[in-house]
Amino acid sequence: MENLRSALTHFHGQSFDVAIIGGGINGCSAAQHLAASGYKVLLVEKRDFASGATSRSGRILHCGLRFLAPQKSISEFLFAPGTLLMKLRTASDMAVAQGELYNTIRAYLRPMDIALPIYKHAGYSGWHVDIGAALVRLMNRGRSPINYRRWKGAASPHPFIRHLANQGDIRSVVAFTDQQFRWPERIALDACLNAEDMGAVIRNYTQVVKLEKSGKTSWKLTLADSEHKASVDARYVLNLAGIEIDRTNRMVPGLDNIPPRVRAMKGVHVLIRLPEEFRGHGIAGENSEGEHIFCLPWGEYHYLGPTETFYDGHPDEVTPLDEEIDFIIREAQALLPGLPIKDAKIEMAWAGARPITFDANRAKGKRLPFSIFHDMVDQGARNLLAVTWGIIVNHRQTARRVTKKIKGVLGAAGPGKPINYSPREVPALTPTSSAADIEHAVRHFLTAEHATSAVDILCRRTPLFWDKAVTPEFLAKIVDTMGSILHWSDRRRHAEIDSFADYVWRNHRVEL
Ligand SMILES: Cc1cc2nc3c(=O)[nH]c(=O)nc-3n(C[C@H](O)[C@H](O)[C@H](O)COP(=O)(O)OP(=O)(O)OC[C@H]3O[C@@H](n4cnc5c(N)ncnc54)[C@H](O)[C@@H]3O)c2cc1C
């Protein structure tokens, strides 16, 4: 017995109100909100849930302050009041989203104390940031701690400041609390499992390979997994395929030449260990290309990054390259010359591709606003909607807007159901768990959470890999337990261990 789920052919010929392509944070959250509104939902993910950009981000749950910064100088807002309004709206969305997530899934978050040096050449002063922070506090309305402080010059007790370059040029330093997504994969999983509780069909390792109109407004989707093919009908299709949004739209006969909607921008992060005094603290600065660079706490480690490069490689193989890791280390060392960065051991790395909204005039895509809707009715394709650049922070806001839009088209559905945002009860699993507890947890992930591999269990269903808690011995126990439940041969078990080791080396530069 290799697979515990029903054969794909079981769904052949079924009809859904909404079919969602892509099981990242946006697809999972949309499935949850649409199922709660009474729609019959299908969510299809070609790899594992939350294994795309959702699992490869900078993991910052922004409080909103960063989005109020001008590009060069504060005076640019005088000539572009529209930009100021858009930034205010974005900051407000972030502040509200942070407050909501902090109050519903605090167990999946971690606070970070982030410092931001303001240099003499910056186009804004400390008191401008004071005003921004006051606005963010108003928008947030006390829902989550912001703990904003400012010091004149470089005289700040924040541990990173004395290690910065150009101390004499520091005009002031601000610091505030931002939250971190400790476990974004679990947030997406909880959402799609809650959708399943409410009647949605959710399938990982199932790809949409064909998308065709069926009548004037409906759709026929051909699905494929490793064994079977099936076709299903849907009244509405949501294209939430991340960097594959264009590829997915262009599957539709007649849409194969439509202009791009998404720009894939690769970003890499690198994990190193810094001395104990930096725990819980982070710093935001600028790299030599004028892009943001962060050094953020991750338990007893810190991660540095990101990079910002156009990506046109294989969508399933977005992996960190040596030259990208070297670039980050060089830039972080230049930002913080007083710290032992260039000789630090690379503990882990990861890479993802941001599904940024395409803009013919901007090589790096349109950064704001987030969550742009592309109703493909413009191209003669009714009831097909793609969403670009929905970030993790605002996934619930995006899902609510999507649901409202679909309600406007499909009309009311069946009776609504209450959404459950609470963290899901999951059996505890640690490297010191007893054999019985490991058996209980692994069986749960295989039978109740759609896991099929050790990577699914250790990298997404639990935070163990990201917490650097996976040893070869523990992996062997997990694989043995999977093998007993799934009746694997010794050869199959060895192949699973090799496959895990290969995955974490290619994707994370971790040698097991
Ligand atoms: C380097 C980097 C840093 C970032 N930093 C932050 C941050 O600090 N904070 C924040 O909030 N956001 C951040 N983001 C943005 C955020 O990670 C993404 O915007 C978000 O995860 C996108 O989610 P998604 O569901 O739209 O896409 P994805 O998570 O990429 O999901 C799309 C899914 O569609 C699937 N798919 C594609 N084609 C098909 C098909 N034909 N059939 C079935 N499935 C298909 C893919 O396998 C994929 O899993 C960052 C992103 C990156 C890359």
The ligand as a MOL file (V3000), in Angstrom:
LIG
                    3D

  0  0  0     0  0            999 V3000
M  V30 BEGIN CTAB
M  V30 COUNTS 53 58 0 0 0
M  V30 BEGIN ATOM
M  V30 1 C 12.3230 35.6790 -1.3200 0
M  V30 2 C 10.9150 35.9890 -0.9180 0
M  V30 3 C 10.6750 36.7860 0.1990 0
M  V30 4 C 9.3590 37.0480 0.5950 0
M  V30 5 N 9.1330 37.6970 1.7730 0
M  V30 6 C 7.8690 37.8010 2.2520 0
M  V30 7 C 7.6340 38.2850 3.5520 0
M  V30 8 O 8.5720 38.5940 4.2910 0
M  V30 9 N 6.3460 38.3780 3.9780 0
M  V30 10 C 5.2870 38.0060 3.1890 0
M  V30 11 O 4.1440 38.1250 3.6300 0
M  V30 12 N 5.4860 37.5400 1.9360 0
M  V30 13 C 6.7380 37.4170 1.4640 0
M  V30 14 N 6.9720 36.8980 0.2210 0
M  V30 15 C 5.8330 36.7060 -0.6950 0
M  V30 16 C 5.0650 35.4410 -0.4600 0
M  V30 17 O 5.8960 34.3550 -0.1110 0
M  V30 18 C 4.2930 35.0720 -1.7360 0
M  V30 19 O 3.7450 36.2140 -2.3200 0
M  V30 20 C 3.1620 34.1090 -1.4020 0
M  V30 21 O 3.6680 32.9930 -0.7060 0
M  V30 22 C 2.4880 33.6610 -2.6780 0
M  V30 23 O 1.5800 32.6360 -2.3620 0
M  V30 24 P 0.7440 31.9610 -3.5200 0
M  V30 25 O -0.1860 31.0210 -2.8860 0
M  V30 26 O 0.1570 33.0300 -4.3800 0
M  V30 27 O 1.8540 31.2490 -4.4190 0
M  V30 28 P 2.7000 29.8810 -4.1270 0
M  V30 29 O 2.9720 29.6770 -2.6900 0
M  V30 30 O 3.8820 29.9140 -5.0280 0
M  V30 31 O 1.6820 28.7770 -4.5920 0
M  V30 32 C 1.3490 28.5540 -5.9420 0
M  V30 33 C 1.2220 27.0570 -6.1210 0
M  V30 34 O 0.6450 26.7600 -7.3870 0
M  V30 35 C 1.0890 25.4630 -7.7470 0
M  V30 36 N 0.8040 25.2410 -9.1690 0
M  V30 37 C 1.3460 25.8810 -10.2270 0
M  V30 38 N 0.8310 25.4000 -11.3750 0
M  V30 39 C -0.0670 24.4340 -11.0360 0
M  V30 40 C -0.9130 23.5590 -11.7870 0
M  V30 41 N -0.9660 23.5920 -13.1290 0
M  V30 42 N -1.6810 22.6700 -11.1130 0
M  V30 43 C -1.6570 22.6160 -9.7580 0
M  V30 44 N -0.8660 23.4180 -9.0120 0
M  V30 45 C -0.0880 24.3240 -9.6350 0
M  V30 46 C 2.5710 25.5060 -7.3900 0
M  V30 47 O 3.1040 24.2080 -7.2330 0
M  V30 48 C 2.5590 26.3280 -6.0950 0
M  V30 49 O 2.6330 25.5180 -4.9380 0
M  V30 50 C 8.2700 36.5820 -0.1890 0
M  V30 51 C 8.5090 35.7600 -1.2950 0
M  V30 52 C 9.8200 35.4460 -1.6470 0
M  V30 53 C 10.0520 34.5130 -2.7960 0
M  V30 END ATOM
M  V30 BEGIN BOND
M  V30 1 1 1 2
M  V30 2 1 2 3
M  V30 3 2 2 52
M  V30 4 2 3 4
M  V30 5 1 4 5
M  V30 6 1 4 50
M  V30 7 2 5 6
M  V30 8 1 6 7
M  V30 9 1 6 13
M  V30 10 2 7 8
M  V30 11 1 7 9
M  V30 12 1 9 10
M  V30 13 2 10 11
M  V30 14 1 10 12
M  V30 15 2 12 13
M  V30 16 1 13 14
M  V30 17 1 14 15
M  V30 18 1 14 50
M  V30 19 1 15 16
M  V30 20 1 16 17
M  V30 21 1 16 18
M  V30 22 1 18 19
M  V30 23 1 18 20
M  V30 24 1 20 21
M  V30 25 1 20 22
M  V30 26 1 22 23
M  V30 27 1 23 24
M  V30 28 2 24 25
M  V30 29 1 24 26
M  V30 30 1 24 27
M  V30 31 1 27 28
M  V30 32 2 28 29
M  V30 33 1 28 30
M  V30 34 1 28 31
M  V30 35 1 31 32
M  V30 36 1 32 33
M  V30 37 1 33 34
M  V30 38 1 33 48
M  V30 39 1 34 35
M  V30 40 1 35 36
M  V30 41 1 35 46
M  V30 42 1 36 37
M  V30 43 1 36 45
M  V30 44 2 37 38
M  V30 45 1 38 39
M  V30 46 1 39 40
M  V30 47 2 39 45
M  V30 48 1 40 41
M  V30 49 2 40 42
M  V30 50 1 42 43
M  V30 51 2 43 44
M  V30 52 1 44 45
M  V30 53 1 46 47
M  V30 54 1 46 48
M  V30 55 1 48 49
M  V30 56 2 50 51
M  V30 57 1 51 52
M  V30 58 1 52 53
M  V30 END BOND
M  V30 END CTAB
M  END
